[in-house]
Amino acid sequence: MPVILGIDDLRPLPRATRIARTSIEGIQLLREHRDGFIDELWLDHDLGGDDSIMPVVTLMEEAAFSGRPFDIGTVFVHSANPIGAEAVVRALTRWNYHVRRATA
Protein backbone atom coordinates (compact mmCIF):
# COMPACT_ATOMS: atom_id res chain seq x y z
CA MET A 1 0.00 0.00 0.00
CA PRO A 2 1.49 3.38 -0.96
CA VAL A 3 2.31 5.89 1.75
CA ILE A 4 0.74 9.22 0.81
CA LEU A 5 1.05 11.95 3.42
CA GLY A 6 -0.64 15.33 3.38
CA ILE A 7 -0.07 18.47 5.39
CA ASP A 8 -2.99 20.83 4.87
CA ASP A 9 -5.25 22.68 7.29
CA LEU A 10 -8.47 22.40 5.26
CA ARG A 11 -8.45 20.08 2.26
CA PRO A 12 -9.62 16.47 2.73
CA LEU A 13 -6.88 15.04 0.39
CA PRO A 14 -8.78 11.81 -0.35
CA ARG A 15 -5.69 9.97 -1.67
CA ALA A 16 -3.71 10.61 1.52
CA THR A 17 -3.19 7.73 3.93
CA ARG A 18 -2.44 10.23 6.74
CA ILE A 19 -3.11 13.97 7.07
CA ALA A 20 -1.57 16.54 9.42
CA ARG A 21 -3.39 19.85 9.91
CA THR A 22 -0.58 21.98 11.42
CA SER A 23 3.16 22.32 10.94
CA ILE A 24 3.75 20.69 14.34
CA GLU A 25 1.61 17.70 13.35
CA GLY A 26 3.39 17.65 9.97
CA ILE A 27 6.81 17.46 11.58
CA GLN A 28 5.61 14.62 13.81
CA LEU A 29 4.15 12.82 10.79
CA LEU A 30 7.43 13.03 8.88
CA ARG A 31 9.40 11.88 11.92
CA GLU A 32 7.10 8.85 12.22
CA HIS A 33 7.97 7.94 8.62
CA ARG A 34 11.66 8.84 8.91
CA ASP A 35 13.02 5.40 8.10
CA GLY A 36 10.52 4.44 5.40
CA PHE A 37 9.69 5.42 1.86
CA ILE A 38 7.01 8.07 1.35
CA ASP A 39 5.46 7.69 -2.09
CA GLU A 40 3.88 11.16 -2.11
CA LEU A 41 3.97 14.15 0.22
CA TRP A 42 1.33 16.84 -0.35
CA LEU A 43 2.11 20.26 1.10
CA ASP A 44 -0.04 23.36 1.52
CA HIS A 45 1.81 26.58 2.34
CA ASP A 46 -0.74 28.36 4.54
CA LEU A 47 -1.90 26.26 7.49
CA GLY A 48 -4.23 28.70 9.21
CA GLY A 49 -3.51 31.72 11.39
CA ASP A 50 0.22 32.39 11.55
CA ASP A 51 1.13 28.76 10.80
CA SER A 52 2.76 27.76 7.53
CA ILE A 53 4.53 24.76 6.01
CA MET A 54 7.94 26.40 6.44
CA PRO A 55 8.90 24.56 9.69
CA VAL A 56 8.30 21.29 7.79
CA VAL A 57 10.37 22.55 4.86
CA THR A 58 13.16 23.50 7.28
CA LEU A 59 13.10 19.96 8.75
CA MET A 60 13.41 18.51 5.25
CA GLU A 61 16.23 20.91 4.34
CA GLU A 62 18.14 20.08 7.54
CA ALA A 63 17.77 16.36 6.83
CA ALA A 64 19.20 16.83 3.33
CA PHE A 65 21.98 19.09 4.62
CA SER A 66 23.02 16.38 7.09
CA GLY A 67 23.25 13.87 4.23
CA ARG A 68 20.11 11.95 5.13
CA PRO A 69 17.18 13.46 3.19
CA PHE A 70 13.72 12.02 3.61
CA ASP A 71 13.07 9.26 1.07
CA ILE A 72 10.13 10.74 -0.86
CA GLY A 73 9.01 9.84 -4.36
CA THR A 74 7.34 13.16 -5.17
CA VAL A 75 6.51 16.25 -3.14
CA PHE A 76 3.37 17.98 -4.44
CA VAL A 77 2.87 21.64 -3.50
CA HIS A 78 -0.80 22.51 -3.85
CA SER A 79 -1.09 25.87 -2.11
CA ALA A 80 -3.39 28.65 -3.29
CA ASN A 81 -0.62 31.06 -2.21
CA PRO A 82 1.56 31.36 -5.35
CA ILE A 83 4.44 33.18 -3.64
CA GLY A 84 4.51 30.77 -0.70
CA ALA A 85 4.21 27.77 -3.00
CA GLU A 86 7.11 28.95 -5.14
CA ALA A 87 9.26 29.43 -2.02
CA VAL A 88 8.56 25.81 -1.03
CA VAL A 89 9.30 24.51 -4.53
CA ARG A 90 12.60 26.44 -4.71
CA ALA A 91 13.74 25.41 -1.24
CA LEU A 92 13.06 21.70 -1.69
CA THR A 93 14.29 21.54 -5.28
CA ARG A 94 17.58 23.03 -4.11
CA TRP A 95 18.01 19.94 -1.89
CA ASN A 96 17.19 17.52 -4.73
CA TYR A 97 13.70 16.56 -3.63
CA HIS A 98 11.47 15.80 -6.62
CA VAL A 99 8.89 18.62 -6.38
CA ARG A 100 5.87 19.47 -8.50
CA ARG A 101 3.18 22.14 -8.35
CA ALA A 102 -0.25 20.54 -8.30
CA THR A 103 -3.88 21.05 -7.44
CA ALA A 104 -5.32 19.05 -4.58
C-alpha positions in Angstrom: 0.0 0.0 0.0 1.5 3.4 -1.0 2.3 5.9 1.8 0.7 9.2 0.8 1.1 11.9 3.4 -0.6 15.3 3.4 -0.1 18.5 5.4 -3.0 20.8 4.9 -5.2 22.7 7.3 -8.5 22.4 5.3 -8.4 20.1 2.3 -9.6 16.5 2.7 -6.9 15.0 0.4 -8.8 11.8 -0.3 -5.7 10.0 -1.7 -3.7 10.6 1.5 -3.2 7.7 3.9 -2.4 10.2 6.7 -3.1 14.0 7.1 -1.6 16.5 9.4 -3.4 19.8 9.9 -0.6 22.0 11.4 3.2 22.3 10.9 3.8 20.7 14.3 1.6 17.7 13.3 3.4 17.7 10.0 6.8 17.5 11.6 5.6 14.6 13.8 4.1 12.8 10.8 7.4 13.0 8.9 9.4 11.9 11.9 7.1 8.8 12.2 8.0 7.9 8.6 11.7 8.8 8.9 13.0 5.4 8.1 10.5 4.4 5.4 9.7 5.4 1.9 7.0 8.1 1.3 5.5 7.7 -2.1 3.9 11.2 -2.1 4.0 14.2 0.2 1.3 16.8 -0.3 2.1 20.3 1.1 0.0 23.4 1.5 1.8 26.6 2.3 -0.7 28.4 4.5 -1.9 26.3 7.5 -4.2 28.7 9.2 -3.5 31.7 11.4 0.2 32.4 11.5 1.1 28.8 10.8 2.8 27.8 7.5 4.5 24.8 6.0 7.9 26.4 6.4 8.9 24.6 9.7 8.3 21.3 7.8 10.4 22.6 4.9 13.2 23.5 7.3 13.1 20.0 8.8 13.4 18.5 5.2 16.2 20.9 4.3 18.1 20.1 7.5 17.8 16.4 6.8 19.2 16.8 3.3 22.0 19.1 4.6 23.0 16.4 7.1 23.2 13.9 4.2 20.1 12.0 5.1 17.2 13.5 3.2 13.7 12.0 3.6 13.1 9.3 1.1 10.1 10.7 -0.9 9.0 9.8 -4.4 7.3 13.2 -5.2 6.5 16.3 -3.1 3.4 18.0 -4.4 2.9 21.6 -3.5 -0.8 22.5 -3.8 -1.1 25.9 -2.1 -3.4 28.7 -3.3 -0.6 31.1 -2.2 1.6 31.4 -5.3 4.4 33.2 -3.6 4.5 30.8 -0.7 4.2 27.8 -3.0 7.1 29.0 -5.1 9.3 29.4 -2.0 8.6 25.8 -1.0 9.3 24.5 -4.5 12.6 26.4 -4.7 13.7 25.4 -1.2 13.1 21.7 -1.7 14.3 21.5 -5.3 17.6 23.0 -4.1 18.0 19.9 -1.9 17.2 17.5 -4.7 13.7 16.6 -3.6 11.5 15.8 -6.6 8.9 18.6 -6.4 5.9 19.5 -8.5 3.2 22.1 -8.4 -0.3 20.5 -8.3 -3.9 21.1 -7.4 -5.3 19.0 -4.6 
